[in-house]
Amino acid sequence: MGKTAADVAIAASDLELLLGRLRRRLRAEAPSKGIPLSQMAVLSRLVRDGSHTASALAAAEHVRVQSMALTIANLEAQRLVERVDDPADRRRVLVMPTGAGRTVVQEVRRSREVWLARAIVTCFAEAEQDTLVKAMALLERLADCDPDASPQPLAAGDRKRGRNVIRDHRSA
């Protein structure tokens, strides 16, 4: 029997709450080295996606350009980002991470990954770990989904399987 709209709404609400709890737990287990969350989000975006203009960062982070200017100034004062002329258009200025900024993001990300891997190995049997890997493929599809552009559910074999990110940390 299929799920009702109410069942799906409850599942969506539960998933949102669960993902929020997991995100807060990861932040607690691997703090962002004293960098406020909003600044860490911008720095992580720059490391992940490359240089951006201040207005593009503001749009991506859903904040006003004036707020983003303050965030960039704070990151720049800590020497975690720098402003450079856009080589394609000298009228524009790009914000890019410095080596120190990249290092901070990598250290925070790595400590979160280590905690998460330890928790998975410690708290889940091997069969449950396999289930987590399968669920990751579904969550990846959910993250990439545009329900307005793709209204039909895809069959299980229609999409690539998610990456196996559970590494064997038993020997570590």
C-alpha positions in Angstrom: 0.0 0.0 0.0 1.3 3.5 -0.9 2.1 6.3 1.5 -0.4 9.0 2.1 0.4 12.6 1.8 0.3 12.8 5.6 2.8 10.0 5.9 5.2 11.7 3.5 4.8 15.0 5.3 5.6 13.4 8.7 8.6 11.6 7.2 9.8 14.9 5.7 9.4 16.6 9.1 11.2 13.8 10.9 14.0 13.8 8.3 14.5 17.6 8.7 14.7 17.3 12.5 17.1 14.3 12.3 19.4 16.0 9.8 19.5 19.1 12.0 20.4 17.0 15.1 23.2 15.2 13.2 24.5 18.6 11.9 24.5 20.0 15.4 26.2 16.9 16.8 29.0 17.1 14.1 29.5 20.8 15.0 29.7 20.0 18.7 32.2 17.1 18.1 34.4 19.1 15.8 34.1 22.8 16.6 35.0 25.4 13.9 38.2 26.6 15.6 36.4 29.7 17.1 35.1 30.8 13.7 31.4 31.8 13.8 29.2 29.4 11.8 28.2 32.0 9.2 31.9 32.7 8.5 32.7 29.0 8.4 29.9 28.5 5.9 31.3 31.1 3.5 34.9 29.9 3.9 33.8 26.3 3.2 31.9 27.4 0.2 34.9 29.2 -1.2 37.2 26.2 -0.6 34.6 23.8 -2.1 33.4 26.0 -5.1 36.3 28.4 -5.7 36.4 32.2 -5.8 33.2 34.2 -5.9 32.2 37.9 -5.9 30.7 39.2 -2.7 27.3 39.5 -4.4 27.4 35.9 -5.6 28.4 34.7 -2.1 25.5 36.8 -0.6 23.0 35.2 -3.0 24.4 31.7 -2.3 24.2 32.2 1.4 20.8 33.9 1.3 22.0 37.1 3.1 22.2 40.8 2.1 25.3 42.0 0.3 26.1 44.3 3.3 26.1 41.4 5.7 28.3 39.4 3.4 30.7 42.4 3.2 31.1 42.2 7.0 31.6 38.5 6.9 34.3 38.8 4.2 36.0 41.6 6.2 36.1 39.4 9.3 37.6 36.5 7.3 40.0 38.8 5.6 41.1 40.2 9.0 41.9 36.6 10.1 43.8 36.1 6.8 41.5 33.3 5.8 40.4 34.9 2.6 41.8 37.5 0.2 40.3 39.8 -2.5 41.8 39.6 -5.9 41.0 41.2 -9.2 38.9 39.0 -11.6 41.3 38.2 -14.4 38.4 38.0 -16.8 37.0 41.4 -15.8 39.3 43.8 -13.9 36.2 45.8 -12.7 35.2 42.9 -10.5 36.8 41.7 -7.3 36.8 38.0 -6.3 37.0 36.6 -2.8 39.2 33.5 -2.6 40.4 31.4 0.3 44.0 31.7 1.4 46.2 28.7 2.3 45.3 29.2 5.9 41.6 29.3 5.1 41.9 26.0 3.2 43.8 24.4 6.1 41.1 25.5 8.6 38.3 24.0 6.5 40.3 20.8 5.9 41.0 20.3 9.6 37.5 20.9 10.7 36.1 18.7 7.9 38.6 15.9 8.7 37.8 16.0 12.5 34.1 15.7 11.7 34.7 12.8 9.3 36.9 11.0 11.9 34.1 11.4 14.6 31.4 10.2 12.2 33.4 7.2 11.0 34.2 6.2 14.6 30.5 6.5 15.5 29.4 4.4 12.5 31.9 1.7 13.2 31.1 1.7 17.0 27.4 2.0 16.9 26.3 0.0 13.8 26.7 -3.6 12.9 28.2 -4.3 9.4 24.7 -4.9 7.9 23.6 -1.6 9.3 26.6 0.1 7.8 25.7 -1.3 4.4 22.2 0.1 4.9 23.7 3.5 5.7 25.6 3.4 2.4 22.4 2.5 0.5 20.6 5.3 2.3 23.3 7.8 1.3 22.6 7.1 -2.3 19.0 8.0 -1.7 19.9 11.1 0.3 22.2 12.2 -2.5 19.3 11.9 -4.9 17.2 13.9 -2.5 19.8 16.6 -2.3 20.0 16.9 -6.1 16.3 16.6 -6.7 14.2 19.4 -8.2 10.7 18.2 -7.7 9.4 20.8 -10.2 11.7 19.5 -13.0 11.5 15.8 -12.2 8.0 14.9 -11.0 8.3 11.2 -11.6 10.1 8.9 -9.1 13.1 7.2 -10.6 13.5 3.5 -10.5 16.3 2.2 -8.2 18.5 1.3 -11.2 18.1 4.6 -13.0 20.7 6.5 -10.9 24.2 5.7 -10.0 24.8 4.2 -6.5 26.1 6.7 -3.9 29.8 6.8 -3.1 30.9 4.4 -0.4 32.2 6.9 2.1 32.3 4.5 5.1 35.9 3.7 5.4 37.2 0.9 7.5 38.4 2.7 10.6 38.6 -0.4 12.7 42.4 -0.7 12.1 43.0 3.0 12.8 
